[in-house]
């Protein structure tokens, strides 16, 4: 394990240097990602006013969408764009000759970016916690540990989904378009438009059967809803099942895709 971890730390150091080098781009990317959740929150606050909708008041919506934004930043994945370009242009060959599975390059980059965002968001939420009581969450340390585990599962599920779609570039040059379609559908089902209890019953059923709710809505609900309303054990079981499914899919697509891949130069 020591050589493996040593390689991981080296890759993470490289990713950190790239992050620092392009800090302006990182800032604007982070700022842009906060716009949509705040706009959605503003709409719900305008609709709710001083009353409630489905048991959610203005404070509930604020806490939910802040939690959703927090989870979204820690689970977002962009590998499909990288894989599509590298496989299509042939530069993926340079990764195949290295003594490390290419997925680890992408994982280390993801880890560095997410740790960076985590530090910024924890500090921001900590400051808001002092001055704005509405953002305070009533969680025990055991619940905090469960939330961390749920976010970790959610990040792994979303990452593997994006990576598997990116591997479609072995067979088609439309993997980004396919991912955009999947992500667009997932935007409605994972809880970015509204908390799950506010969706129509049939949409709730579809969301719970899909992987999307477990990528964002479930961790956000653990942070903001009473646990008596949630089946926490079942939630973790479903997250584990989806993660195992995408890992198996990745192994199959990787082996089959390498048989299709061919490039000159790169």
C-alpha positions in Angstrom: 0.0 0.0 0.0 2.8 2.4 0.7 3.9 2.8 -3.0 0.3 3.1 -4.0 -0.4 5.8 -1.5 2.9 7.6 -2.4 1.7 7.7 -6.0 -1.7 9.1 -4.9 -0.1 11.9 -2.9 2.1 12.8 -5.8 -0.8 13.0 -8.1 -2.8 15.0 -5.6 0.2 17.4 -5.3 0.2 17.9 -9.1 -3.6 18.5 -9.0 -3.2 21.0 -6.2 -0.5 23.0 -8.2 -2.8 23.1 -11.2 -5.6 24.3 -9.0 -3.5 27.1 -7.5 -2.2 28.0 -11.0 -5.7 28.5 -12.3 -7.2 30.0 -9.2 -9.1 32.7 -11.1 -10.9 30.1 -13.2 -11.6 28.0 -10.2 -13.2 31.0 -8.4 -15.5 31.9 -11.3 -16.4 28.2 -11.8 -17.3 28.0 -8.1 -19.2 31.2 -8.1 -21.2 30.2 -11.1 -22.2 26.9 -9.6 -23.9 28.7 -6.7 -26.2 30.8 -8.9 -28.8 28.2 -9.8 -29.4 26.9 -6.2 -29.8 30.5 -4.9 -32.2 31.4 -7.7 -34.3 28.2 -7.0 -34.3 29.1 -3.3 -35.4 32.7 -4.0 -38.4 31.3 -6.0 -39.5 29.0 -3.2 -39.1 31.8 -0.6 -41.3 34.1 -2.8 -43.9 31.4 -3.2 -43.9 30.5 0.5 -43.9 33.9 2.0 -44.8 33.8 5.7 -46.6 30.4 5.3 -45.7 26.9 4.5 -45.8 24.5 1.6 -46.0 20.8 2.3 -44.7 21.4 5.8 -41.7 23.5 4.6 -41.5 27.1 5.8 -39.0 29.7 4.7 -36.4 28.5 7.2 -36.7 24.9 6.0 -36.2 25.9 2.4 -33.1 27.9 3.3 -31.5 25.0 5.2 -32.5 22.5 2.5 -31.1 24.4 -0.4 -27.9 25.4 1.5 -27.5 21.7 2.3 -28.2 20.7 -1.3 -25.7 23.2 -2.6 -23.1 21.9 -0.1 -23.7 18.3 -1.2 -23.7 19.3 -4.9 -20.2 20.9 -4.7 -18.8 17.8 -3.0 -20.3 15.3 -5.4 -20.0 17.1 -8.8 -18.1 15.2 -11.5 -16.7 16.6 -14.8 -14.7 13.5 -16.0 -17.0 12.9 -19.0 -15.7 16.0 -20.8 -12.0 15.0 -20.1 -12.5 11.4 -21.2 -14.4 12.3 -24.4 -11.7 14.7 -25.5 -8.8 12.4 -24.6 -10.2 9.2 -26.2 -11.5 11.1 -29.3 -8.2 12.9 -29.9 -5.9 10.0 -29.0 -4.2 11.7 -26.1 -5.6 8.9 -23.8 -2.8 6.7 -25.1 -0.3 8.6 -22.9 -2.3 7.5 -19.8 -2.4 3.9 -20.8 1.4 3.5 -20.9 1.8 4.9 -17.3 2.1 2.4 -14.4 -1.2 3.5 -12.9 -4.8 3.0 -14.0 -6.0 6.2 -15.7 -9.0 6.4 -13.3 -6.7 7.2 -10.4 -5.5 10.4 -12.2 -9.1 11.6 -12.3 -9.9 10.5 -8.8 -7.0 12.4 -7.3 -7.9 15.5 -9.2 -11.5 15.2 -7.9 -10.3 14.7 -4.3 -8.1 17.8 -4.4 -10.9 20.0 -5.8 -13.5 18.7 -3.4 -11.2 19.1 -0.3 -10.6 22.7 -1.5 -14.3 23.4 -1.9 -15.1 21.7 1.4 -12.7 23.9 3.3 -14.2 27.1 1.8 -17.8 26.0 2.4 -17.2 24.9 6.0 -15.6 28.3 6.8 -18.5 30.1 5.0 -21.1 28.1 6.8 -19.4 28.5 10.1 -19.4 32.3 9.8 -23.1 32.2 8.7 -23.8 29.9 11.7 -22.7 32.6 14.1 -24.7 35.4 12.6 -27.8 33.7 11.1 -29.6 31.2 13.4 -31.7 30.1 10.4 -28.8 28.1 8.9 -28.0 26.2 12.1 -28.6 22.4 11.9 -29.6 20.3 14.9 -27.4 17.3 14.4 -25.7 14.9 16.9 -22.1 13.8 16.3 -23.5 10.4 15.2 -25.7 12.1 12.7 -22.8 14.2 11.4 -20.8 11.0 10.9 -23.8 9.5 9.0 -24.0 12.6 6.8 -20.3 12.4 6.0 -20.8 8.8 5.0 -23.8 9.5 2.9 -22.0 12.4 1.1 -19.0 10.1 0.4 -21.3 7.4 -1.1 -23.1 10.1 -3.1 -19.8 11.4 -4.5 -18.6 7.9 -5.4 -21.9 7.1 -7.2 -22.0 10.3 -9.2 -18.3 10.0 -10.0 -18.7 6.4 -11.3 -21.8 7.3 -13.3 -20.0 10.2 -15.0 -16.9 8.0 -15.6 -19.0 5.2 -17.1 -20.7 7.6 -19.5 -17.3 9.1 -20.3 -16.1 5.6 -21.4 -18.9 5.6 -24.0 -16.4 7.6 -26.0 -14.8 4.3 -26.9 -17.9 3.6 -29.0 -19.4 7.0 -29.8 -18.4 10.7 -30.1 -21.6 11.7 -28.4 -20.8 10.8 -24.8 -21.0 14.4 -23.7 -24.4 14.8 -25.2 -25.6 11.6 -23.6 -24.3 12.8 -20.2 -26.0 16.2 -20.7 -29.3 14.4 -21.2 -28.8 12.1 -18.2 -27.7 15.1 -16.0 -30.7 17.1 -17.2 -33.1 14.4 -16.1 -31.2 13.9 -12.9 -31.4 17.6 -12.1 -35.1 17.2 -11.5 -34.9 13.8 -9.7 -32.0 14.4 -7.3 -33.7 17.3 -5.4 -32.3 20.5 -6.9 -35.7 21.8 -8.0 -37.6 20.9 -4.8 -37.3 18.6 -1.8 -38.5 15.1 -2.5 -41.7 15.3 -0.3 -42.9 18.3 -2.5 -42.8 16.3 -5.7 -45.8 14.4 -7.1 -46.0 10.9 -5.7 -45.1 9.2 -9.1 -42.1 11.5 -9.5 -41.0 10.6 -5.9 -41.2 6.9 -6.8 -39.1 7.4 -10.0 -36.5 9.5 -8.0 -36.2 6.8 -5.3 -35.8 4.0 -7.9 -33.1 6.0 -9.8 -29.6 6.7 -8.6 -30.1 10.5 -8.8 -31.9 11.1 -5.4 -29.2 9.1 -3.6 -26.5 11.4 -5.1 -27.9 14.6 -3.5 -31.4 14.5 -2.1 -30.7 11.8 0.5 -27.6 13.4 2.1 -29.4 16.8 2.0 -32.4 15.2 3.7 -30.2 13.7 6.4 -28.8 17.2 7.1 -32.2 19.0 7.3 -35.2 16.6 7.8 -36.2 14.8 11.1 -34.7 11.3 11.0 -38.0 9.9 12.1 -39.3 10.6 8.6 -36.4 8.8 6.9 -35.4 5.2 6.5 -31.7 5.8 7.0 -30.6 2.1 6.9 -32.4 1.5 3.7 -30.9 4.7 2.2 -27.4 3.5 2.9 -28.2 0.1 1.5 -29.5 1.6 -1.7 -26.5 3.8 -2.0 -24.2 0.8 -1.6 -26.2 -1.1 -4.3 -25.9 1.7 -6.8 -22.2 2.1 -6.1 -21.6 -1.6 -6.6 -23.6 -1.6 -9.8 -21.6 1.3 -11.3 -18.3 -0.3 -10.2 -19.2 -3.5 -12.0 -20.3 -1.5 -15.1 -17.0 0.3 -15.1 -15.0 -2.9 -15.0 -16.9 -4.3 -17.9 -16.9 -1.1 -20.0 -13.1 -0.6 -19.3 -12.2 -4.1 -20.5 -14.5 -4.0 -23.6 -13.6 -0.4 -24.4 -9.8 -1.1 -24.5 -10.5 -3.7 -27.2 -12.1 -0.9 -29.3 -9.6 1.8 -28.7 -7.0 2.7 -31.3 -5.0 5.9 -31.8 -2.1 7.2 -33.8 0.1 9.8 -32.2 -1.2 11.5 -29.1 
